[in-house]
Amino acid sequence: MNSTMSQLLQVLFASGTGTTAYLTSRYLNNHKVTGNKSLLDIEIIALPCATSAEELLHEMKQLEEQFTSLSDIHQNDIHIPYPIIIEPTTETHFAEPNLLHLMIWKSLQETIGVEFDLIYTPRAFEILLSHVNPAKTQIEGMNWNQYSLVDLYPGTNIMYYHCGGIEGNLSQLGRYKYKKISIPC
């Protein structure tokens, strides 16, 4: 591995209840605690797409309580950290069609060549953009087709966990059409 390359891998999770981000963080941190080290430091980042950061943390704490009560081995002296949760700077109604989300979704599809879900992914990238460059979340004058995922955090290794959900895109696009929301030419 190139020594000048960053050893930190940030794995981004679009989160509803935060279950996948929490369980991934728990698994990776359990391996760190037991001495199993990987080549990369992995940081789990949860992006609350359906709720606030505070509510997402609450959901994760409830999961932790459930796992602790089910476990035969209680690790009372070992603290397993939660994923990093990025606080959304804007509020949206969950799954409500809006132009910004449609533009982000289309841009990601065109620049990366991967179809993402139309509900969680655009909200996740809106949250990321609002923390990196708040001006990027403004619609007017923005050419989303010239924007790249690499621009979010230059010099870091980023992986976005694609949670699926693309089978719902057809019905969500129908909601956009019904609300007469489309990308201006």
Secondary structure as UniProt FT lines:
FT   TURN            3..4
FT   STRAND          8..15
FT   HELIX           19..33
FT   TURN            34..35
FT   STRAND          41..48
FT   HELIX           53..70
FT   TURN            76..77
FT   STRAND          84..85
FT   TURN            94..95
FT   HELIX           99..112
FT   HELIX           120..132
FT   HELIX           134..137
FT   TURN            140..141
FT   HELIX           144..146
FT   HELIX           149..151
FT   TURN            154..155
FT   STRAND          157..161
FT   HELIX           166..168
FT   HELIX           169..178
FT   TURN            179..180
//
